[in-house]
Amino acid sequence: MPQLQINQGPQDALLYDNSRSYFTNVGYVRTSNFQVEYRKVDPQNTPTWGSTMQFIIPKAADLLGPVDLRVEIPHLANKSFTAVASNAGSDVTTRMFTQWVDELGFAMIEKITFSVGSNDIETITGEELQIRNELMTSDEMRLGHGTVLKTGRAAFVTKVTDASDTVTYNRELPGIAISGTAGDAGVGPDTKGKYLGVNKDCTRLVEALVNATPYLSDDRHLIIPLGLFFTKHVSQYFPLAAVAGCNDIRIAIKLRQVTELVQMGGKIKVGLTAQGAGTWPVIKNPTCHLMCHYVHVTGPEAQTLMNKEHVRLMKLFQHQHETFTTIAGSKFELNLSFLHPVSTLIITLRNERDLNSSQTVFTQAAAQDTSVDPNVPAKAGYADLDTSSKGFFFYHGDGTEPNYDRMLQDDSKGSALTVTNLQLTLNGQERHPGLDKGIDTAYLRERLIPMLHSNSSQKERAMMGLTGPAFSHAYGLEGSKNIFVYPFSLNPEGSNPSGAVNFSKVSHAKLSIHLKESSMPSELTAKGVRVDVYALYYNWLQIKDGRALLSFA
């Protein structure tokens, strides 16, 4: 072909080598023989809400891979709601629900501890698992409704704007607002049969009372990958052969109390004579087991695993938090007390009021105080919103109310914070002296975080904004993930070191979170704002002679 004669210049000599064909099959790489086994491991004790489950991991193979917690929560044995007579001709006075908090799979875990013998190797909290899932997991691998019961949306509530019951606003699943005159048959849609298959729908419902008809959800099944250090890649699987016959391998999982995990909500009315009534549901204890991925290798390879010294570079979490009830100088300031080489700081802000275990039941008498105030649960005539809007992962920072379950407050301007800058000083020196007030969050959110982390495109929020006016309200509540990072590394998710600051050599570190607000928003003053700071740091694990030891405590 004549064109072959054209590529004869000096540049082509750097591009082509005619001794190597572009079209030759390069073959494949052979590996050692191995087989994978999946095994169910039951706890040593009976799981109960608020208790710690102990698992002893059988040394049934040579390597241990991913470990998943499987949870089954039985459905309610009896209905908790009782319908009472309607009032003022309205056909929507008997509307109540009980549901799980969002992302139940993470919320139910207080902490996970992996230990070898008497040495605790890694401890992870439910919040840390959720941050990994939201920030460090690709869209394809991120856990959702079928695994951790994540919905990202509210259930349904009804609000009457005044004591005369003239206007009713109904927000039904999945969040569409419908309004009409009280007593009008068109106030609410026909909901009969709507909740018959709630376990198959993307909801968190336990029970619903709709138009005096109660509906129960089916059993809930959760699959929660534990995210331990050796589960990230096959090259990091834990070498069981190296500790065979020496020390027990244990996983302890502490569950939260069920009162922190269940919401009860529904009709908020004033000046009425009757309403749906409910008692706190009797939630049964879950049944749990671990699903372990084992790998069997050949005898020679197992012998190598047994005799070899294994050293693993680990990335672990340190954590500290502080609650602020006031804003001084338009910022929150925290003194950090971390140790070891830290690759990144992760910062979240939450309303302490969202983290509650309220069990207030919604029963109201007639002609009570007509000024319904979401800020004052103790006020007469007000059914405690804390019971219907608790949750662990409503992160503040972008100027919107992140708690989509606290929908009765969405018209208030006093329930959100706006973080503008993150500033860090180490031993009195600015980390970035060329920046005014440190890194601004607009640049952090739109440039640095997408460059450093796997899942920061806010794809869910963008898609919700494109689906039309029906979701415009939900779009406003969704906000961004509001998980802020202060990076020291060029690749904080990579397996190799890529930058860190050794906080063991820092005598004084101060983090300043600059805010748009100069004073605390009114709805955040009661309990305050909880600021959590997580330090992702390096440590070294040595596995030798049947023992596993961390280099630095």
Secondary structure, 3 states (H helix, E strand, C coil): CHHHHHCCCHHHHHHCCCCCCCCCCCCCCCCCCEEEEEEEECCCCCCCCCCEEEEECCCCCCEEEEEEEEEEECCCCCCCEECCCCCCCCCCCCEEEEEECCCHHHHCEEEEEEEECCEEEEEECHHHHHHHHHHCCCCCCCCCHHHHCCCCCCCCEEEECCCCCCEEEEEECCCEEEEEECCCCCCCCCCCCCCCCCCCCCCCEEEEEECCEEEECCCEEEEEECCCHHHCCHHHCEEHHHHCCCCCEEEEEEECCHHHCEEEEEEECCCCCCCCEECCCCCCCCEEEEEEEEEEECHHHHHHHHHCCEEEEEEEEEEEEEEECCCECCEEEEEECCCCEEEEEEEEEEEHHHCCCCCCCCCCCCCCCCCCCCCCCCCCCCCCHHHHCCCCCCECEECCCCCCCCHHHCCCCCCCCEEEEEEEEECCEECCCCCCCCEEHHHHHHHHHHHHCCCCCCHHHHHHHHCCHHHHHHHHHHCCCCCEEEECCCCCCCCCCCCCEEHHHCCCEEEEEEECCCCCCHHHCCCCEEEEEEEEEEEEEEEECCEEEECCC
